[in-house]
Amino acid sequence: MRTQLKLTRDGDAFIARLAPRQVAAMYEALSHLCERDRGDTELTLLVGSGREAVDALVERLAGRHTESRDFRLTMQELHMVHSALTAVPALFVERGGLFAEEPFNIRLGFYRENFYALAHAVVRAAAEA
């Protein structure tokens, strides 16, 4: 997965040119948090927004992407993405504190390191925009 990300300011939002695997990672992280029967309070704690906002972003990221494309993302949406990428791995910690690598890979299609690298790239790109 490409771990570099460029954001360009567009008023109070950002334009992000995202590779297909980056979009897929963001989608998988957010959709995994939504597919469980989480209440609005739990979802807001995990990503900083309620179900309606998260569902709207998931819908925009959905689909099979074969080429890089631009997405206009607000700061709040970037926060949701960053939070989802960093929160989801914690949900795969088993009793005894061990990370369940195989279930994570099977469910999400990525390695934990991919999520962390992309989350770091989001923060770095926002700081440089």
Secondary structure as UniProt FT lines:
FT   STRAND          6..10
FT   TURN            11..12
FT   STRAND          13..18
FT   HELIX           20..35
FT   HELIX           40..47
FT   HELIX           51..61
FT   STRAND          69..74
FT   HELIX           75..87
FT   HELIX           88..92
FT   TURN            95..96
FT   HELIX           101..108
FT   HELIX           112..128
//
